[in-house]
Amino acid sequence: MRCWKWSPKYMPEYIESEESMATPPTVVAVDLPPLSQRIVRLSVRAGEVFANRDKALAWLGTPNPSLQGQTPIGAASTEEGFEEADDVLTRIEFGVLG
């Protein structure tokens, strides 16, 4: 079990017991609307491709010529736009220009 131990100065100090290292994390299923699902999937994918949170967030919020000048987050408002943004990430990942 993982827990927080509060120090006298109210600063959390993380404690990990042997029991918590043997217990896998609990996965919770959450039903999200389709738009939220696409945004989460695109954000996770950008994080994987860029391997840097700040670069991924910058890419998600920057207008992209391959997406008709929309931001990737804006393009994800439709399934077709999401697929186009995901294709752009795939091209970035594999170094394919154009």
Contacts in CASP RR format, 6 or more apart in sequence:
PFRMAT RR
TARGET T0000
AUTHOR 0000-0000-0000
METHOD contacts of the structure
MODEL  1
MRCWKWSPKYMPEYIESEESMATPPTVVAVDLPPLSQRIVRLSVRAGEVF
ANRDKALAWLGTPNPSLQGQTPIGAASTEEGFEEADDVLTRIEFGVLG
1 17 0 8 1.000
1 19 0 8 1.000
1 20 0 8 1.000
1 23 0 8 1.000
2 14 0 8 1.000
2 15 0 8 1.000
2 16 0 8 1.000
2 17 0 8 1.000
2 20 0 8 1.000
3 15 0 8 1.000
3 17 0 8 1.000
4 12 0 8 1.000
4 13 0 8 1.000
4 14 0 8 1.000
4 15 0 8 1.000
5 12 0 8 1.000
5 13 0 8 1.000
5 14 0 8 1.000
5 15 0 8 1.000
6 12 0 8 1.000
6 13 0 8 1.000
7 13 0 8 1.000
32 40 0 8 1.000
34 79 0 8 1.000
35 76 0 8 1.000
35 77 0 8 1.000
38 76 0 8 1.000
38 77 0 8 1.000
38 79 0 8 1.000
38 82 0 8 1.000
39 73 0 8 1.000
39 76 0 8 1.000
41 82 0 8 1.000
41 86 0 8 1.000
42 60 0 8 1.000
42 72 0 8 1.000
42 73 0 8 1.000
42 76 0 8 1.000
42 82 0 8 1.000
42 85 0 8 1.000
42 86 0 8 1.000
42 89 0 8 1.000
43 56 0 8 1.000
43 60 0 8 1.000
45 86 0 8 1.000
45 89 0 8 1.000
46 56 0 8 1.000
46 57 0 8 1.000
46 59 0 8 1.000
46 60 0 8 1.000
46 72 0 8 1.000
46 89 0 8 1.000
47 53 0 8 1.000
47 56 0 8 1.000
49 56 0 8 1.000
49 89 0 8 1.000
49 92 0 8 1.000
49 93 0 8 1.000
50 56 0 8 1.000
50 59 0 8 1.000
50 92 0 8 1.000
59 72 0 8 1.000
60 71 0 8 1.000
60 72 0 8 1.000
60 73 0 8 1.000
61 71 0 8 1.000
61 72 0 8 1.000
61 73 0 8 1.000
62 71 0 8 1.000
62 72 0 8 1.000
63 69 0 8 1.000
63 70 0 8 1.000
63 71 0 8 1.000
64 70 0 8 1.000
64 71 0 8 1.000
64 72 0 8 1.000
64 75 0 8 1.000
64 85 0 8 1.000
64 88 0 8 1.000
66 84 0 8 1.000
66 88 0 8 1.000
66 98 0 8 1.000
67 75 0 8 1.000
67 81 0 8 1.000
67 84 0 8 1.000
67 85 0 8 1.000
67 88 0 8 1.000
70 81 0 8 1.000
72 85 0 8 1.000
72 88 0 8 1.000
72 89 0 8 1.000
75 81 0 8 1.000
75 82 0 8 1.000
75 84 0 8 1.000
75 85 0 8 1.000
76 82 0 8 1.000
76 85 0 8 1.000
90 96 0 8 1.000
91 97 0 8 1.000
91 98 0 8 1.000
END
